[in-house]
Amino acid sequence: MTTNPRYQVRISHDGQLHIDNERQVIPDGVDPSQVVIQTLHIDAAGNGMPVHAAIRDDRSDSHFDMMVMPDGTTQAPGSEAAPAPLPAEPKQSGSLFERLVAAQAAGRAHDFDAAIFAADGILQELAGEQGDTAPATLKAAQFRADLAYLSGDYAFATASWTWLALAWFDRLGPGKRLTQIAAQNAAQAWMQLPLNDAVAQANELLSMLLEVVAPERTESMRFQIEQRLQQGTT
């Protein structure tokens, strides 16, 4: 089975990121590798197929291949069978698939206003038809949260991933990868917030981390969050 599609990724010595020779915007304080995953996840989630990337990281003089899965996880090519394409739920609603493709294209081009407008419409439509916590709605919400992160709206990204972690937990139960990924993404987005905004969202984030994942699994994340809060009060 082939993946869809294959990207050439290069991270230069000074941290500049190019995907297929197109320079990418990297938010302050964010590692380029995180931007790679968030960007390629947009394609993988929309198509329901893994995305294959050939990575060259000049900072560590490393070359490797990576697959970004539709759920946002990564793995080495061939480490396990690639999942079959997800059922194309957008076909149930004539123009929904085309709108999703357009939103993905706008996101890749960093036209975030157009991408977010389209993603919000898709999300609202799915929520109205299938419910706020239906799998298709949650996957659309993941796409919207990725766009928020990439466009620098870290407050929205934090709130969205926090809600998504709780929603996946309620639907799937404890210990599931989608829940863990959402929890990690929420913490990552929170770390990019200005301190005043971070303080306002800290309690909800910490409560979620304690609820959806075993406490020992989130101990490191919670320590970093609490340490940052303490620094802000000294």
Salt bridges, closest charged atoms under 4 A:
ASP31 OD1 - ARG59 NH1 3.15
ASP43 OD1 - ARG108 NH1 2.37
ASP57 OD2 - ARG59 NH2 2.93
ASP58 OD2 - ARG10 NH2 2.73
ASP58 OD1 - ARG56 NE 2.94
ASP65 OD1 - ARG6 NH2 3.92
ASP65 OD2 - HIS52 NE2 3.52
ASP120 OD1 - ARG144 NE 2.62
GLU125 OE1 - ARG99 NH1 2.70
ASP146 OD2 - HIS41 ND1 2.59
